[in-house]
Amino acid sequence: MIASRLRTIVLVVISAFLLVLLGGYLVDRFSKPDRLDIQVIIKSTDDSVEFWQVMMDGIEVAANEFGPSVAITGSRSEADIDGQIALVEDAIEKKPDAIILAANDIDRLVPVVEKGESRGIRFFIVDSGIDSDVPESVIATDNIKAGEAAGTEMLRHLEGTGKVAILNFVGTAASLIDRDRGVRSVLEGKPGIELMDTFDAAGSLSNAYEIAKRVLSEHPDVRGIVGLNEPTTVGAARAIKELGLAGQVKLIGFDSSVNEIKLLEEEVMQATIIQKPFQMGYLSIKTAVEALGGASVPRVIDTGSLVITKRNMYEEENQKLLFPFYDR
């Protein structure tokens, strides 16, 4: 009799405990919807490159607006491709809902992205892509079109003649490959224009400076340099100024750092092609959230670019792009 009562008491206690656990699960499950987990891997967390700082602000604003949990990582240098691959590997192990990637290499990131897809992780590209159909959407500048704009500006400032050098930052990045292609499509074959081989700065502003200085010293007939991103542009400008060639050697750049704005004002740089990194970051999160929610999203979202010169840099709309708000 006593044993029977003890069994009954034990069963009641166990049942009550299970009901508490089930109730807690149901409350947690249905009162709080699951929060999406998005891992963002950018090319570089180097805080001296303003482009990535502004993009991160766009990512954070979108994360606050749309609600996912977002973690941002990146290599210290855009040339550290092995480091970025390791970051993608680490992100895959965290089993997020999605990974947003700004790829440092068009080819070498493909296997690890395909590995992630095989584990059910969805991929989106921001800024610079890979040679794969795995990413569901690419949110970036139309870099061929932007390169064409840079080539057109160089042609205009050279007034039709001169030797031109192109400075790349990381020769394996899709965005920079496309910019180079766009510049060349405009300048190649033009009478009086001689295009040199593209020089690779291997992810270093100081390398860009040294290369530009060497090229200008060894080839005094160079009349123009195109820098394909912020560090190559600033590095080339430093060499031009140091050699006393401001105005004689035309410089067309990319992006819109404080240093580049000063170069425009000083007329060391004749034009820069600016992108919209805040918009890229914001739209990458928005697009991923929409896709994860079941919506159909565009395969390509062109965030646009704009030619900025000393003449139009003071216009109100351009000032908003040249001086995006960020609090880093």
Residue, then its C-alpha position, 0 to 999 in steps of 0.5 A: m500500500i505504501a509502495s503504491r502511494l510512493r509510486t503515485i507521488v513519484l509519477v505526480v512529481i515527474s508529470a508536474f516537472l514535465l509539464v513545467l518543462l513543456g510549458g516553458y518550451l511553449v512559452d519560449r517557442f511561441s511568445k518570442p519568434d526565433r531571431l535570424d542569425i546572419q554572419v557578415i564577412i567583409k574584406s577588411t576590418d582595417d579602420s584606416v579604410e573608410f569604405w568598410q567603416v561606412m559599410m558597417d554602419g549601414i549593416e548595423v542600421a539595418a540590423n536594428e531595423f529588421g531585427p536579425s542577430v548580426a556579427i561582422t568579421g573580416s581579415r585585417s588585410e584585403a590581401d589575406i585570402d587564407g584568413q578570409i577563408a578561415l573566417v568563412e569556415d568559422a562562420i559555417e561552424k556556427k550554423p547561421d541562417a545566412i552568410i553575407l560575404a565581400a570576397n577577397d578572391i573571385d576563385r579561392l572562396v568558391p569551395v568553402v562557400e559551396k561547403g557552407e551551402s551543402r550544410g544548409i547555409r544561404f549565401f549573399i554577396v556584398d561589394s565583391g563576388i565569387d565565380s559561383d551561382v551559390p549566392e542568392s543575391v549580389i549587392a554591389t556597384d556595377n564595377i565595369k560601369a564604374g571603371e568605364a566612368a573612370g576611363t572616360e574621366m581620364l580620357r577627358h583630362l588627358e585631352g586625348t594623349g598620354k601614357v596611363a598606369i593602373l594601380n590595383f589593390v588586390g588583383t584577385a578581387a572581382s570588384l577590382i577585376d571588373r573596374d580594371r576591365g572597365v577602364r581598359s575598355v575605354l582607353e585601349g585602342k584610343p589614338g595617343i593613349e598608351l596603357m601600361d600593365t596593371f600594377d598590383a599593390a598586394g593589399s597595401l597603401s604603402n606598396a601603392y605609393e612605392i609602385a607609383k613613385r617607381v613608375l613615375s621615376e622610371h617612366p617620365d612620360v606617364r601622364g595619368i594614373v588610375g587608382l582602383n580603390e581608396p588606398t591605391t588612389v591615396g598612395a599614388a597621390r602621395a607619390i605624385k605630390e612628393l615628386g612635384l607632379a601635381g596637375q602634370v600627372k592626372l589622377i583618377g581614383f575611387d571612393s570618398s575618404v577624407n584624404e581623397i576629398k582633400l586631394l580633390e580640393e588641392e587638385v592633385m586628383q582630378a576625379t573620383i568614382i564614389q560608391k555607396p557603401f552605407q547603402m550596400g551594407y544596409l541592403s545586404i541585411k535587408t535582402a538577406v532577411e527578406a529572402l530568409g522570410g520567403a520573399s523573392v529577391p533580385r539576383v543583382i542589386d546595383t547600388g550605383s556610382l557617381v563621378i565626383t570632381k572639384r566642380n560638383m563636390y560641393e553640391e548638396e546631394n553629393q555632400k551627403l554621399l561624400f560625408p556619410f554619417y558614421d560614429r566610429 
